[in-house]
Amino acid sequence: MQTLSFSVQSITHLKEECDSLLIERASGCLIQIFSSQSMEEVSTYYSFLQCLFPHAEIVGLSAIHTSINSSVFTQSTIVSISTFDSSTVTSASIVHGENEPLVGHQLLRKLSVNQTTKSVIAFSCYGSASNYKLFEAFSEQAYIVPVSGCVATDTGEGAWILFNGEFHQNQIVAVALHGEKLQAWYEAFVEWNPIGKHFRVTASEGRVVKAIDHIPAYDFYCKYLADNKPLALSQIQAFPLMLEEETARIINTVESITKEGHLLFSAEVPVGDEVRLSYYHPSLTQEQVNQGAARLANRRPESIFIYNCESRIENSTESTELQAFSDVGLCQGVYGMGEFFRSHNQQILHHSLTYLALSESEEVASEYDTFSRAPRVHNLTPLFSLIKNSIQDLDHMTSELEDKIREQSLRLIQTYRTDRRTGLLNRTVLKERLSHIALTDHLLSFKLTNLSQVNEKYGYHVGDKLLQDISYYMKEHLGLAIESEIELYSIGIAEWGVIFNSDTASEVLRKQITGFIEKLEHENFEPYGLDDVDYLSVSISGGLISRRDFPTIASEDLILKTVEARRIAMRRNRHLCNARELMKEERTRQNQLDWLTCVNRAISQKGVLVYGQPIYKAHTHELASTECLMRIQEDDQIFAPGQFLPAVEGTHLYTRLSREMISSIFEIMQSNDLTFSINLSPQDLLSDRTLDLLESSMIRLDNPMRVGFEVLETEQIQDYGHIIEVCNHFRRLGARIIIDDFGSGYSNIDAIMKLEPQVIKLDGSIIKNVHQDKRQRLISQQMVQLCHVLDAKAVAEFVHNQEVCSIVEDMGVDYLQGYFLGEPKSLHIKA
């Protein structure tokens, strides 16, 4: 076979070239047209060549750059005419479809591909998938049929391919070369080099990458390649992503920019993949090209077709890499937008140089007749080699640094996750484990409660050794005691956490764990380094929580609850407490918190109300005084003190609430002339701010003698001297001192005598049953007499019917109070 190629710019030029051709009659003829000229001009070329070679198969495609030997042409057309002595040529064109594998099978049939088919040359207007599915049919053959060729380039009028004198944009054109003697060789040259650090794909869907390192994919390329300036698709395609695996480097090229601004790659990119930007330059593959040309030279090809990538074009009319092949023999080629090549399967490459070499003569290979021309060197090869090696050195240094950092990180993590005293995994690891806790899992916490005494008496080294010994004991014996495998953790100094799985009833577990603790406390732990001490006594308390009892709470709360249960066990002098027992206390505490919140809102939103219950004179039932009672309002509900006071007593909120009540009482009483009394607790009498408010409010009142202070005589009073001093002070200001709830369970007669009250109120718990209980009646009678002995007026509380009213009046009480005579009612400022 022989191939003749020439460059033309006009039909005249073509005719001149063809007039000088010396082509012998052949069994097959293939004409390839590579052109950057207009379709009209190419059409005239086709018509002329078809007349001149009526039996030839003529195909072509648009291209900006073409080549003959090492010369590169533009604004011209390359015509390559190949004739075969014994081989035949078939051609076909087929429209691309959604089912590309099916299209591939149809193309195979049209080309009459068989066992003598040695190669296929194909041209298309598009194709960028790394594994072009249309060519899967060619890979399914029992014999290998390599496909060479390339994708057309847009020359300004669009990209096109030529077949039978017609131009197409949505078809693939192919010719098949068949021949028993025909030999075909093919090879591809490309080298990608990673640049810069590793990045992580953080958002993707199939082949669409949305974000890299949490930066939108397109913006990521703009940031690293153009200082955040816009980039063209062709620029992005020159820097594909490289996925580095143990045995290979996988290149994934950008195919397009989606309308959402994402990047569509040629292959799937899973989230989490670590990738690097990569780059190539023709000079980086020059050595590969030199070696490939040397191998090809020994085979003595008769024709060489080079299908190169447009991105490899050099700023020169001569190509250094093509020179290596032109030294082997006549070669012709085209620069396209994707190169067809077969390795383990048929692919479309990018940024590569591929060749197809043909011969119908016997292959000649001799060790004495080898290709020995001086290798071609690109003028930029040293520079890019320097850059490449510098990057490799930097990568090596980075890799070594990463290894050191990784090693140090592992040591730090080990320290961070392990308790240094016991060597056990720590609380951090336990929290991670609890995030996967099962419904039948349980969490135990143990505390060595006497470690501080051991440390103080024998030294910290003894205490540390004791912790190790107890940890070992737990590992060896706890699992046997509860009949389950255990996971042991250190969750604090002298504190252990244990996870185990069991369906055993809670009461049985309690007995098993309690028995284990008792045995542990009787174990003889030898003191480290103290020969004169036989053993160390230990004291252990434990807390247990079962996931089945608390199925919804967070893992951290499981730890807190078991630690709280363990503390309760220690306070109650018990070995073990189950967190389930704390549920009632938790509900009480939550109820208290709810009331504290409610009271706080009432204070801040003027929801503290003043109610008054009348006190009447005995027998005449004339109004003598009004006891001021507290209520709070939440929305439309009114709450009595018995509901919220227990929650706030002893807290700072109580004195705030009390002062709010006092202020409201005096504000109301300024507008009337009622005699009234205010309840004061020991906490009020010990608060300087409350006492100052009482004094200033009394001074502003028109008649301070209207005020009475009801003091609750209780065991909470510890400093009677201070209380007596306070009462005497307010008595001098005109206030009446009243003892409240006398006989309620705690009554210190001596203290009452020292307070010198003007009024004593008998507790309602005694009065309410005087009509039914003779003993209560007798006690009440004696208490009334005692009041009179102390020169104090007696008030009967809880007078709830006529019978009780009559009985207490007969006893000699001075005043009456109760629902029978008057219920508490809201008090307001009189207009």
Backbone hydrogen bonds, N-H to C=O, Kabsch-Sander energy under -0.5 kcal/mol:
donor,donor_aa,acceptor,acceptor_aa,energy
2,Q,83,T,-1.8
4,L,81,I,-2.6
6,F,79,V,-1.7
8,V,77,T,-2.8
14,L,10,S,-1.9
15,K,11,I,-2.5
16,E,12,T,-2.2
17,E,13,H,-2.1
18,C,14,L,-2.7
19,D,15,K,-2.2
20,S,16,E,-0.9
20,S,17,E,-0.6
21,L,18,C,-1.4
23,I,21,L,-0.5
24,E,22,L,-0.5
27,S,84,F,-1.7
28,G,84,F,-1.2
30,L,82,S,-2.9
31,I,57,E,-3.0
32,Q,80,S,-2.6
33,I,59,V,-2.1
34,F,32,Q,-0.5
34,F,78,I,-2.4
35,S,33,I,-0.5
35,S,61,L,-1.8
36,S,76,S,-2.1
42,V,38,S,-2.3
43,S,39,M,-2.3
44,T,40,E,-1.5
45,Y,41,E,-1.6
46,Y,42,V,-2.6
47,S,43,S,-2.2
48,F,44,T,-2.0
49,L,45,Y,-2.7
50,Q,46,Y,-2.8
51,C,47,S,-1.6
52,L,48,F,-2.0
53,F,49,L,-3.0
56,A,53,F,-1.6
57,E,29,C,-2.5
58,I,56,A,-0.6
59,V,31,I,-2.4
59,V,57,E,-0.5
60,G,162,L,-1.4
61,L,33,I,-2.0
62,S,160,W,-2.1
63,A,35,S,-2.6
66,T,73,F,-2.1
67,S,333,G,-2.4
68,I,71,S,-1.9
69,N,331,C,-3.7
71,S,68,I,-2.3
72,V,317,T,-2.9
73,F,66,T,-2.9
75,Q,64,I,-0.5
77,T,8,V,-2.5
78,I,34,F,-3.2
79,V,6,F,-2.7
79,V,77,T,-0.5
80,S,32,Q,-2.7
80,S,78,I,-0.5
81,I,4,L,-3.2
81,I,79,V,-0.5
82,S,30,L,-3.3
82,S,80,S,-0.6
83,T,2,Q,-2.7
84,F,28,G,-2.5
88,T,178,H,-2.4
90,T,176,A,-2.1
92,A,174,A,-2.3
94,I,172,I,-1.9
96,H,170,N,-2.2
100,E,98,E,-1.2
103,V,99,N,-1.8
104,G,100,E,-2.3
105,H,101,P,-1.8
106,Q,102,L,-2.0
107,L,103,V,-2.2
108,L,104,G,-2.1
109,R,105,H,-2.0
110,K,106,Q,-2.3
111,L,107,L,-2.0
112,S,108,L,-0.6
112,S,109,R,-1.0
113,V,108,L,-1.8
117,T,114,N,-1.5
118,K,177,L,-2.6
119,S,177,L,-1.1
120,V,146,P,-2.1
121,I,175,V,-2.7
122,A,148,S,-2.9
123,F,173,V,-3.0
124,S,150,C,-1.3
125,C,171,Q,-0.6
135,F,132,Y,-1.6
136,E,133,K,-1.7
137,A,134,L,-0.6
138,F,135,F,-0.7
139,S,135,F,-1.0
139,S,136,E,-0.5
140,E,136,E,-0.9
140,E,137,A,-0.5
141,Q,138,F,-0.6
145,V,138,F,-0.5
148,S,120,V,-3.2
148,S,146,P,-0.5
150,C,122,A,-1.1
151,V,338,G,-1.8
152,A,124,S,-3.3
153,T,62,S,-2.4
155,T,153,T,-0.6
155,T,158,G,-0.9
161,I,168,H,-2.0
162,L,60,G,-2.8
163,F,166,E,-2.4
164,N,58,I,-0.9
166,E,163,F,-2.0
168,H,161,I,-2.4
172,I,94,I,-2.5
173,V,123,F,-2.7
174,A,92,A,-2.5
175,V,121,I,-2.5
176,A,90,T,-2.9
177,L,119,S,-2.8
178,H,88,T,-2.7
178,H,176,A,-0.6
179,G,116,T,-2.1
183,Q,359,S,-2.9
185,W,357,A,-2.5
187,E,355,Y,-1.2
189,F,353,L,-2.5
193,N,279,Y,-2.5
195,I,277,L,-3.1
199,F,275,V,-3.3
201,V,273,D,-2.4
202,T,200,R,-0.6
202,T,211,A,-1.5
203,A,211,A,-1.6
205,E,208,V,-2.9
208,V,205,E,-2.0
209,V,207,R,-0.6
209,V,263,L,-2.9
210,K,203,A,-2.7
210,K,208,V,-0.6
211,A,203,A,-2.1
212,I,215,I,-2.7
213,D,200,R,-3.2
215,I,212,I,-1.7
217,A,210,K,-2.2
218,Y,261,G,-0.8
220,F,216,P,-2.6
221,Y,217,A,-1.8
222,C,218,Y,-2.3
223,K,219,D,-2.6
224,Y,220,F,-2.1
225,L,221,Y,-2.5
226,A,222,C,-1.7
227,D,223,K,-0.7
228,N,222,C,-2.3
229,K,222,C,-0.6
229,K,226,A,-1.4
236,I,232,A,-1.9
237,Q,233,L,-2.7
238,A,234,S,-0.8
239,F,236,I,-2.0
241,L,252,N,-2.3
242,M,276,R,-3.0
243,L,241,L,-0.5
243,L,250,I,-2.8
244,E,242,M,-0.6
245,E,243,L,-0.7
245,E,248,A,-3.0
250,I,243,L,-2.8
250,I,248,A,-0.5
251,I,249,R,-0.5
252,N,241,L,-2.7
253,T,251,I,-0.5
255,E,264,L,-3.8
256,S,264,L,-1.4
258,T,256,S,-0.5
258,T,262,H,-2.4
261,G,258,T,-1.7
263,L,209,V,-2.1
264,L,256,S,-2.9
265,F,207,R,-2.8
265,F,263,L,-0.6
266,S,253,T,-2.0
269,V,206,G,-2.4
272,G,201,V,-3.3
273,D,270,P,-1.5
275,V,199,F,-3.0
275,V,273,D,-0.6
276,R,242,M,-1.6
277,L,195,I,-0.7
278,S,240,P,-1.8
279,Y,193,N,-2.0
284,L,281,H,-2.2
285,T,281,H,-0.6
285,T,282,P,-1.2
286,Q,283,S,-1.0
289,V,285,T,-2.8
290,N,286,Q,-2.7
291,Q,287,E,-2.3
292,G,288,Q,-2.8
293,A,289,V,-2.9
294,A,290,N,-1.9
295,R,291,Q,-2.2
296,L,292,G,-2.3
297,A,293,A,-2.3
298,N,294,A,-1.2
299,R,296,L,-1.6
300,R,297,A,-1.2
302,E,358,L,-2.3
303,S,358,L,-1.8
304,I,330,L,-1.0
305,F,356,L,-2.9
306,I,304,I,-0.5
306,I,332,Q,-2.7
307,Y,305,F,-0.6
307,Y,354,T,-2.2
308,N,306,I,-0.7
308,N,334,V,-2.8
309,C,352,S,-0.5
310,E,336,G,-3.1
312,R,309,C,-2.1
313,I,310,E,-1.5
316,S,314,E,-2.4
319,S,70,S,-2.6
320,T,318,E,-0.5
323,Q,319,S,-1.3
324,A,320,T,-0.8
325,F,321,E,-0.6
325,F,322,L,-0.5
326,S,322,L,-2.4
327,D,323,Q,-1.6
328,V,325,F,-1.0
329,G,325,F,-1.9
332,Q,304,I,-2.0
333,G,67,S,-2.6
334,V,306,I,-1.8
335,Y,65,H,-2.2
336,G,308,N,-3.2
336,G,334,V,-0.6
337,M,151,V,-2.1
339,E,349,L,-2.0
340,F,149,G,-1.9
341,F,347,Q,-2.3
343,S,341,F,-0.5
343,S,345,N,-2.3
347,Q,341,F,-3.1
348,I,129,A,-0.5
348,I,130,S,-0.7
349,L,339,E,-3.3
349,L,347,Q,-0.5
353,L,189,F,-2.0
354,T,307,Y,-1.7
354,T,352,S,-0.5
355,Y,187,E,-2.0
356,L,305,F,-2.6
357,A,185,W,-3.1
358,L,303,S,-2.7
359,S,183,Q,-1.7
365,A,363,E,-0.5
366,S,369,D,-0.5
369,D,366,S,-0.8
372,S,370,T,-0.5
381,T,378,H,-1.5
384,F,380,L,-2.7
385,S,381,T,-2.7
386,L,382,P,-2.4
387,I,383,L,-2.5
388,K,384,F,-2.9
389,N,385,S,-2.8
390,S,386,L,-2.5
391,I,387,I,-2.6
392,Q,388,K,-2.3
393,D,389,N,-2.7
394,L,390,S,-2.6
395,D,391,I,-3.0
396,H,392,Q,-2.5
397,M,393,D,-2.6
398,T,394,L,-3.0
399,S,395,D,-2.8
400,E,396,H,-2.5
401,L,397,M,-2.5
402,E,398,T,-3.0
403,D,399,S,-2.3
404,K,400,E,-2.1
405,I,401,L,-2.9
406,R,402,E,-3.0
407,E,403,D,-2.4
408,Q,404,K,-2.7
409,S,405,I,-2.9
410,L,406,R,-2.4
411,R,407,E,-1.8
412,L,408,Q,-2.7
413,I,409,S,-3.4
414,Q,410,L,-2.6
415,T,411,R,-2.3
416,Y,412,L,-3.2
417,R,413,I,-2.3
418,T,414,Q,-0.7
418,T,415,T,-0.5
419,D,424,L,-3.3
423,G,419,D,-2.2
426,N,417,R,-2.2
427,R,490,S,-0.5
430,L,426,N,-2.0
431,K,427,R,-2.5
432,E,428,T,-1.7
433,R,429,V,-2.5
434,L,430,L,-2.5
435,S,431,K,-0.9
435,S,432,E,-0.7
436,H,433,R,-1.8
437,I,434,L,-1.6
441,D,438,A,-1.6
442,H,500,F,-2.8
443,L,545,I,-2.9
444,L,498,V,-3.0
445,S,543,G,-2.5
446,F,496,W,-2.3
447,K,541,S,-2.0
448,L,494,A,-2.5
449,T,447,K,-1.0
449,T,539,S,-2.5
450,N,539,S,-0.6
451,L,448,L,-0.9
454,V,450,N,-1.8
455,N,451,L,-2.8
456,E,452,S,-2.4
457,K,453,Q,-2.3
458,Y,454,V,-2.9
459,G,454,V,-0.7
459,G,455,N,-1.3
463,G,459,G,-1.7
464,D,460,Y,-2.9
465,K,461,H,-1.7
466,L,462,V,-2.2
467,L,463,G,-2.0
468,Q,464,D,-1.7
469,D,465,K,-2.3
470,I,466,L,-2.6
471,S,467,L,-2.2
472,Y,468,Q,-2.2
473,Y,469,D,-2.4
474,M,470,I,-2.6
475,K,471,S,-2.2
476,E,472,Y,-2.0
477,H,473,Y,-2.5
478,L,474,M,-1.9
479,G,474,M,-0.6
481,A,477,H,-1.9
482,I,478,L,-2.1
483,E,479,G,-0.7
484,S,479,G,-2.1
487,E,499,I,-1.9
489,Y,497,G,-2.8
490,S,425,L,-2.8
491,I,489,Y,-0.6
491,I,495,E,-1.5
492,G,495,E,-0.9
495,E,492,G,-1.8
496,W,446,F,-2.1
497,G,489,Y,-2.4
498,V,444,L,-2.5
499,I,487,E,-2.1
500,F,442,H,-1.8
501,N,485,E,-0.6
502,S,440,T,-2.4
509,L,505,A,-2.4
510,R,506,S,-2.4
511,K,507,E,-1.9
512,Q,508,V,-2.5
513,I,509,L,-2.9
514,T,510,R,-2.5
515,G,511,K,-2.3
516,F,512,Q,-1.9
517,I,513,I,-2.4
518,E,514,T,-2.3
519,K,515,G,-2.0
520,L,516,F,-2.6
521,E,517,I,-2.5
522,H,518,E,-1.0
523,E,520,L,-1.1
525,F,523,E,-1.1
525,F,536,L,-0.8
526,E,524,N,-0.7
530,L,527,P,-1.5
531,D,529,G,-0.6
533,V,530,L,-1.1
534,D,532,D,-0.5
536,L,525,F,-2.5
538,V,521,E,-0.6
541,S,447,K,-1.7
542,G,575,H,-2.2
543,G,445,S,-2.4
544,L,577,C,-2.1
545,I,443,L,-2.2
547,R,441,D,-2.2
549,D,546,S,-1.4
550,F,546,S,-1.1
558,L,554,A,-1.4
559,I,555,S,-1.3
560,L,556,E,-2.1
561,K,557,D,-2.6
562,T,558,L,-2.0
563,V,559,I,-2.3
564,E,560,L,-2.3
565,A,561,K,-2.5
566,R,562,T,-2.1
567,R,563,V,-2.1
568,I,564,E,-2.2
569,A,565,A,-2.3
570,M,566,R,-1.9
571,R,567,R,-2.4
572,R,568,I,-2.3
573,N,570,M,-1.1
574,R,569,A,-3.5
577,C,542,G,-1.4
579,A,544,L,-3.4
581,E,578,N,-2.1
582,L,579,A,-1.3
583,M,580,R,-1.3
586,E,582,L,-2.7
587,R,583,M,-2.5
588,T,584,K,-2.3
589,R,585,E,-2.7
590,Q,586,E,-2.7
591,N,587,R,-2.5
592,Q,588,T,-2.3
593,L,589,R,-2.3
594,D,590,Q,-2.4
595,W,591,N,-2.2
596,L,592,Q,-2.6
597,T,593,L,-2.3
598,C,594,D,-2.3
599,V,595,W,-3.1
600,N,596,L,-2.3
601,R,597,T,-2.2
602,A,598,C,-2.2
603,I,599,V,-2.4
604,S,600,N,-2.1
605,Q,601,R,-2.3
606,K,603,I,-0.8
607,G,602,A,-4.0
608,V,602,A,-0.7
609,L,607,G,-0.6
609,L,631,R,-3.3
611,Y,609,L,-0.5
611,Y,629,L,-3.2
612,G,825,K,-3.2
613,Q,627,E,-2.3
615,I,625,S,-3.0
616,Y,816,L,-2.9
617,K,622,E,-2.9
618,A,814,D,-2.6
620,T,618,A,-2.6
621,H,617,K,-1.9
624,A,615,I,-3.2
625,S,615,I,-1.8
626,T,675,T,-1.3
627,E,613,Q,-2.8
628,C,626,T,-0.6
628,C,677,S,-2.6
629,L,611,Y,-3.8
629,L,627,E,-0.5
631,R,609,L,-1.9
632,I,639,F,-1.7
633,Q,607,G,-2.4
634,E,637,Q,-2.3
637,Q,634,E,-2.3
639,F,632,I,-2.9
643,Q,640,A,-1.8
644,F,640,A,-0.9
645,L,641,P,-3.0
647,A,644,F,-0.7
648,V,644,F,-1.0
648,V,645,L,-0.8
649,E,645,L,-2.1
651,T,648,V,-2.2
654,Y,648,V,-0.6
654,Y,651,T,-1.1
655,T,651,T,-0.7
656,R,652,H,-1.3
657,L,653,L,-2.6
658,S,654,Y,-2.8
659,R,655,T,-2.4
660,E,656,R,-2.2
661,M,657,L,-2.2
662,I,658,S,-2.6
663,S,659,R,-2.5
664,S,660,E,-2.0
665,I,661,M,-2.4
666,F,662,I,-2.4
667,E,663,S,-1.9
668,I,664,S,-2.0
669,M,665,I,-2.9
670,Q,666,F,-1.4
671,S,668,I,-1.6
672,N,669,M,-1.2
676,F,706,R,-2.5
677,S,626,T,-2.3
678,I,708,G,-2.8
679,N,628,C,-0.6
680,L,710,E,-3.1
684,D,681,S,-0.5
685,L,681,S,-1.9
686,L,682,P,-0.9
687,S,684,D,-1.4
688,D,686,L,-0.7
691,L,687,S,-2.3
692,D,688,D,-2.6
693,L,689,R,-2.0
694,L,690,T,-2.3
695,E,691,L,-2.4
696,S,692,D,-2.5
697,S,693,L,-2.1
698,M,694,L,-2.3
699,I,695,E,-2.2
700,R,696,S,-1.4
701,L,697,S,-0.8
701,L,698,M,-0.6
706,R,703,N,-2.2
707,V,704,P,-1.8
708,G,676,F,-1.3
709,F,736,R,-3.1
710,E,678,I,-3.0
710,E,708,G,-0.6
711,V,709,F,-0.8
711,V,738,I,-3.5
712,L,680,L,-1.3
712,L,710,E,-0.5
713,E,711,V,-0.8
713,E,740,D,-0.9
714,T,712,L,-0.8
717,I,714,T,-1.6
718,Q,716,Q,-0.7
720,Y,718,Q,-0.8
723,I,719,D,-1.7
724,I,720,Y,-3.0
725,E,721,G,-2.1
726,V,722,H,-2.3
727,C,723,I,-2.7
728,N,724,I,-2.6
729,H,725,E,-1.8
730,F,726,V,-2.1
731,R,727,C,-2.2
732,R,728,N,-1.9
733,L,729,H,-1.1
734,G,731,R,-1.0
735,A,730,F,-2.5
736,R,707,V,-2.3
738,I,709,F,-2.8
738,I,736,R,-0.6
739,I,759,V,-2.5
740,D,711,V,-2.7
740,D,738,I,-0.5
742,F,761,K,-2.9
744,S,741,D,-1.5
749,I,747,S,-0.9
752,I,748,N,-2.3
753,M,749,I,-2.3
754,K,750,D,-1.7
755,L,751,A,-1.7
756,E,752,I,-1.1
758,Q,737,I,-2.1
759,V,737,I,-1.6
760,I,793,K,-3.2
761,K,739,I,-3.3
762,L,760,I,-0.6
762,L,795,V,-3.1
763,D,742,F,-2.5
766,I,763,D,-1.5
767,I,763,D,-1.4
768,K,764,G,-2.6
769,N,766,I,-0.6
770,V,767,I,-1.8
772,Q,769,N,-1.8
773,D,769,N,-2.5
774,K,772,Q,-0.6
777,R,773,D,-2.0
778,L,774,K,-2.6
779,I,775,R,-2.7
780,S,776,Q,-2.6
781,Q,777,R,-2.3
782,Q,778,L,-2.1
783,M,779,I,-2.2
784,V,780,S,-2.2
785,Q,781,Q,-1.9
786,L,782,Q,-2.2
787,C,783,M,-2.3
788,H,784,V,-1.9
789,V,785,Q,-2.1
790,L,786,L,-2.2
791,D,788,H,-1.3
792,A,787,C,-2.7
793,K,758,Q,-2.8
795,V,760,I,-2.3
796,A,815,Y,-2.4
797,E,762,L,-1.2
797,E,795,V,-0.7
799,V,817,Q,-2.2
800,H,798,F,-1.1
805,C,801,N,-1.9
806,S,802,Q,-2.5
807,I,803,E,-2.2
808,V,804,V,-2.4
809,E,805,C,-1.8
810,D,806,S,-2.1
811,M,807,I,-1.4
812,G,808,V,-0.9
812,G,809,E,-0.7
813,V,808,V,-1.9
814,D,794,A,-1.9
815,Y,794,A,-2.1
816,L,616,Y,-3.2
817,Q,796,A,-2.0
820,F,799,V,-2.0
821,L,799,V,-0.5
821,L,818,G,-1.2
822,G,818,G,-2.4
825,K,612,G,-2.2
827,L,610,V,-3.0
